[in-house]
């Protein structure tokens, strides 16, 4: 049984209030801006100074030799005797990946040359060295 009343069609309101979404997005942005520099910490070394152009690389392998003659592949500490084997495993023959040597200025020259030789024998084509810029004061 129907009554004589007509049903009114309801109008759907499809507005979206994004104020809270913007607040959360900005809060996350600030958190990531503060946390990002902390995530890129590596092994501390006292680099030598030299004049050179900056190199931009999205993917690279970093070999670090500290002032205490400790060797790292990226952040993994490796003994000198296992360096060649472990480096080949990490490098994996990817000739498009650059390798950067980051050696403390106190490291003996012979150790740096030995590491460079092992890196080259692994098939590295792109090899670079990390330095600090030279002070241009008088």
LINTA-V348932 format. One record per residue. N is the residue number from 1. RES is the residue in one letter. PSI is psi in whole degrees, 0 to 359 (999 if undefined). D_FIRST is the distance of its C-alpha to the first C-alpha in whole Angstrom. Layout:
BEGIN
n: {N	N}
res: {RES	RES}
psi: {PSI	PSI}
d_first: {D_FIRST	D_FIRST}
END
This chain:
BEGIN
n: {1	2	3	4	5	6	7	8	9	10	11	12	13	14	15	16	17	18	19	20	21	22	23	24	25	26	27	28	29	30	31	32	33	34	35	36	37	38	39	40	41	42	43	44	45	46	47	48	49	50	51	52	53	54	55	56	57	58	59	60	61	62	63	64	65	66	67	68	69	70	71	72	73	74	75	76	77	78	79	80	81	82	83	84	85	86	87	88	89	90	91	92	93	94	95	96	97	98	99	100	101	102	103	104	105	106	107	108	109	110	111	112	113	114	115	116	117	118	119	120	121	122	123	124	125	126	127	128	129	130	131	132	133	134	135	136	137	138}
res: {X	X	X	X	X	X	X	X	X	X	X	X	X	X	X	X	X	X	X	X	X	X	X	X	X	X	X	X	X	X	X	X	X	X	X	X	X	X	X	X	X	X	X	X	X	X	X	X	X	X	X	X	X	X	X	X	X	X	X	X	X	X	X	X	X	X	X	X	X	X	X	X	X	X	X	X	X	X	X	X	X	X	X	X	X	X	X	X	X	X	X	X	X	X	X	X	X	X	X	X	X	X	X	X	X	X	X	X	X	X	X	X	X	X	X	X	X	X	X	X	X	X	X	X	X	X	X	X	X	X	X	X	X	X	X	X	X	X}
psi: {132	144	172	6	146	139	137	141	134	140	126	128	119	32	144	125	110	10	313	323	318	318	314	319	315	321	316	320	315	318	315	326	326	322	332	313	331	336	344	20	146	209	133	124	157	98	148	165	143	158	123	162	153	145	130	128	130	318	130	166	132	123	121	135	116	172	341	15	28	137	134	139	113	249	4	122	135	140	153	319	333	359	310	313	312	323	317	323	317	316	315	25	15	91	346	350	123	152	130	130	129	87	136	147	343	352	135	138	321	323	317	316	321	316	316	319	316	321	315	323	338	349	16	131	322	106	129	167	136	133	169	150	149	138	130	31	123	999}
d_first: {0	4	7	10	12	13	14	18	20	22	26	28	31	34	37	39	42	45	47	47	48	51	52	52	54	57	57	57	60	62	62	63	66	67	67	68	72	72	71	74	77	79	83	85	88	91	91	94	94	94	93	90	87	84	82	78	77	73	74	78	80	82	85	87	90	90	94	94	94	90	89	85	83	80	79	81	84	86	90	93	93	90	89	90	87	84	85	84	81	80	81	80	82	79	82	79	79	82	84	85	88	88	91	92	96	98	97	100	100	101	97	95	97	97	93	93	95	92	89	91	92	88	88	87	87	86	87	87	89	87	90	89	90	94	94	96	97	101}
END
